[in-house]
Each structure stands twice: as C-alpha cells, then as structure tokens.
C-alpha cells in the first residue's frame, strides 16, 4: 500500500528504465560490464560517463571511487562519479522506503485494520490495549501517512511512556512539520512528563527551526524542568547553530550545573565544526574554559576531551589557507 498523501521523489521503475538506456548507449549488456567500462582508463570519456550513470541507477554501490583517471573532482568524470554516487544513495533510500511501507501494510493487515483510517481509529481508541495502539502507531509511521500526524500528536499528549515514544517515532519517520506547533504547545502546557519530553524530541528530529525559542527556554529552566528534558533541549539547539541567539545560549549551558547538559551543549557545538568557519570568540572562550572541566557523563563522554576535539577541529579549519 502506497502513501496517498506523499509523492515519491524517486520513481524506481522510471529510474531503472533510464539506467538501462544508459547501458545501451554505453554499448554494454549489464551492470558488471558497465562497472568494468567505468574503471577502464583507455575507454573514451563519453562511454565512461554513461557507464557511471548506469552504475548509479542500477548497481549496488554506484561507480567506484578508485577508478583510474578521475583525480580531478571538477572534471566530467569527477562530476559524473558524484552524480552516480548520489543516484545510488537515493535509489537505496527509495527502495528502503518501499520495503518499509510494504512491511507496514502487512502489519496493518495483521492488526485487523483494513485501511489507514482503521489504524488511526485504533491508535486513538483508549479502550484498545497499549500494545495494539503502539502497533497502530508503528504502522502509520511505516506508511509515512501525513494525515496521521495530528492524531499521533493527540495520542502522544496522553503521556503513556511507550505509546508516546512510538508516536514520536512515527511523527519523525513521517517527516512532516505541518503540526509542529502542536508539539511545542505540549511542551509549554500542563502535560505528563513523558509527553513533554517526546514533544521536545520530535521537533529536534524534524529539524524544526521554529522551535529554537522553546529549546532555549527549556534548556535554561533549572527550577522547572527535569535534567533529561533540559539535556534534550540543549542538544536540539544544534539544529540552529548558525543563529547568534543559539550560540549565546550554548555558551551559557557550557557552565550549567548539570554535567549531562554541559555535555549536550558540546554536542550541539559540534554541529559548527562541520562548517567552514570558526567558532565566534565568546563561544571559543567558553570552550577553552571547558578544557579544565574535569566532569564526565561516563568514561566515553568526558567534557574536557570533547572540548579539546572541538577546538582542535576548529583550529585546523581556521589555519587552512583554502578556507
């Protein structure tokens, strides 16, 4: 059963036909021959490019990055290698989504639901067993049915720990931010703790940038929020690392009395290291101060060690003449 509310961005059958056309144009019979052609430096560039595209659309891994004569990433061969690799990844993603939707449709039948509407009815029905409601939420997530997001948020708000967690998973898997403000209202409202925590986790996973003020407020609420809630809200600020308000909030949380919150702030700061620019000075000074912080969450999460890694990576980027 396909999701009627979501159009696929990758038509598997059409892309496969396109890959087979590239095989014919390259003058080879199958993917194995195309792979050999792509690796052969004596073959003319046009045929190698066609072979790379065919490998991306039909092969298991896409064109090999070890092929001879492709040293320059901006050359025609370098560009087609990137294109073929991207095609292969998108194809695998689309095939994975199709398998998940087929599995979800099978689970829906096992649940005794004849339609998505039946699955929504089950997940909403408080007289149903928690196990059946959790299974229905998993089905809706597996089908990536966007119209299920609002009912899933409604059920998440009940605060049953496992059920709320499954609803959060389904919402994040569906990937729609359409009702993200409802999740934020749960965090701000008088709801059970499991509901509020899952309502923080969902916008974080959805990369909902409008949740930045909420995350900043929750992360700093020492007197009213549980430590784990503040921990999640702090790390979620990694989604908005480019914003000055977020950067200042993270600098403050690096000196939080809670060790997990301090470590979460470092994790959020790590998002900046993936970008070609240095930390702002006030945040760099806060990170330098953390080099003398002896605290650790556990043996694998040591504050001073992570601060040192972040500063080292930032220094490498700052000293790179190509940046």
Secondary structure, 3 states (H helix, E strand, C coil): CCCCCCCCCCCHHHHHHHHHHHHHHHCCCCHHHHHHHHHCCCCCHHHHHHHHHHHHHHCCCCCCCCCCCCCCCCCHHHHHHHHHHHHHHHHHHHHHHHHHHHHHHHHHHHCCCCCHHHHHHHHHCCCCCHHHHHHHHHHHHHHCCHHHHHHHHHHHCCCCHHHHHHHHHHHHHHCCCCCHHHHHHHHHCCCCHHHHHHHHHHHHHHCCHHHHHHHHHHHHCCCCCCHHHHHHHHHHHHHHCCCHHHHHHHHHHCCCCCHHHHHHHHHHHHHHHHCCCCCCHHHHHHHHHHCCCCCEEECCEEHHHHHHHHHHHHHHHHHCCCC
